[in-house]
Amino acid sequence: MRNIYFVSTAAFWILIGGLWLVGLSAPKTLAETDAPVRKSYSLTEVAAHASPTDCWMAIHGKVYDVTGYLPDHPSRPEVIESWCGKEASVAYDTKTKGRRHSDDADRQLEGYWIGDLK
Amino acid sequence: MRNLAKSSAPVLSLAFVAGLAFWAYPEAGAPARQIGIVLGWIGCGMLLASLFLVLREPRLATLLGGLENMYGWHHRLGMAAYVALLAHPLLLAAASLPKSPREAWLLLSPFSESWPVWTGWLSLILLMAGLGVTFATRLRYLIRRPIHAALGLAVSIGLVHLLLLGIDEPVAPILLASFALLAWRLLREDWGVGASPYVVRSVARVSPNAVEVSLAPLGDPIAAEPGQFALVAFQSGRRFKGCREFHPFTVSSNDGAAGFRIAVKALGDCTRRIQSIEPGVPARVEGAFGDFLADPAPAPQYWIAGGIGITPFMALLRSGRLKRPTTLIYLYRSESDALFVDELHTIAANQSNVRLLHRATGDDPIDPADVLPVGEAIANGEFWLCGPPPMIDAFARFLRGRGIANRRMHFEDFGPL
């Protein structure tokens, strides 16, 4: 058992280190670069993408296509899917009793940014 | 029956974990992510089962094949949970790697200001530290033990990590269950709230480095059978400084309503102090545990004892409930390490079905062929061994070499509980 502990712990830290190096050397996401905004959408246009297989959301004046992210969201699917096609700023800011999503979630969300809200 | 009880601890634990994994299996997402999520739940379930298996309740221990069996599975499940929980974040990140290596790192990065990630890391680091000190045998037991107990905290923080991720079902009841298990173990067993009050009635020196302590109940006595052990915490007396924590001691005599006796050899800090214990010292007792010497087969019995390992056999001999012809082979390093030899001679002289052979072995390892009868005499026997692990290993190897099946050998080694 002692050997299992030492081998698994060492392998864990080596892989975490590798992931850190790969993550830091990877190119930045669209939102982190200076790429220009491509388009503006109205809430009516956002509402046309209201299913789990085609899910857009408007959050704080920006429009995100989060279809690819839905399976990765940690909560039960219906929690996030019910916001597809909607203005979801309130839901985003009140993840649990008035507490907003984390800065990490902000960074992740930027990866799904497709334009601004008209 | 004995084997059925022994397998119930792993079977019940694995059924619980499998149920949890089945419930949590995500229908969508990358395979690495699906496996990562399931491993997280498997680790969580195994830690909870592992926590359950440290409860020291005599009835529960009987159902689950004994305290040693429960502790063995506590260790195995804890180790397996650790490996699963290390793989959990790595696989979640691996699932995001093809999409964006940067996102994969951000998912785990402890530098991101995210409580779900921080609690996940804290739980893993506590697990790592708790298990690490368990294997750091050079550290003193008194230092290792509380850090090992921090593993319980790691379970709770891991569950808070799930709550912060928005997964409240069925985490809240599991979190409550983990608190209940921790509180049960801490209050009832470590602090001795559920233990029975006893008092030291008398102390007899049985060798230069061992005493026999007689304990009288102050309330309902525990049911202590020969072959069983009890967990005893001695408190401070007029001159005696108590050990506070519970230590396992094998019962050397069941004295009925008057209580029971234990033999204590000076092996560590606490047991050295007990050598000078005085009558009137209060003690708390949990137990009794174990099924050594229970249900002997209808076959000639061979008891092989080393040093202080004579204790369980002494209890059965004193009870006068011997049904089968029994050969007791008692080995000790020197005459000063021998316990109860005069009393053993008296018992062997008065009980016709008891044959006694005792020998000082010196510092060299004993050759089992020197003391065991040859050929047919042992071919049909049942063997009970209690003593230092090297002696038990030597005899077990020898008996297996003579074609004795494992089911006809029973061991009681004095490992740490």
Interface residues (C-beta under 8 A of the other chain):
Chain A: M1 R2 I4 Y5 F6 S8 T9 A11 F12 L15 I16 L19 W20 V22 G23 L24 S25 A26 P27 K28 T29 G68 L70 P71 D72 P74 S75 R76 V79 K95 T96 S102 D103 D104 A105 R107 Q108 G111
Chain B: P26 A28 G29 A30 R33 H75 R76 M79 Y82 V83 L86 L90 A93 A95 S96 L97 K99 S100 P101 R102 E103 A104 W105 L106 L107 L108 S109 S112 E113 S114 W115 P116 V117 M128 L131 G132 F135 L164 L165 G166 I167 E169
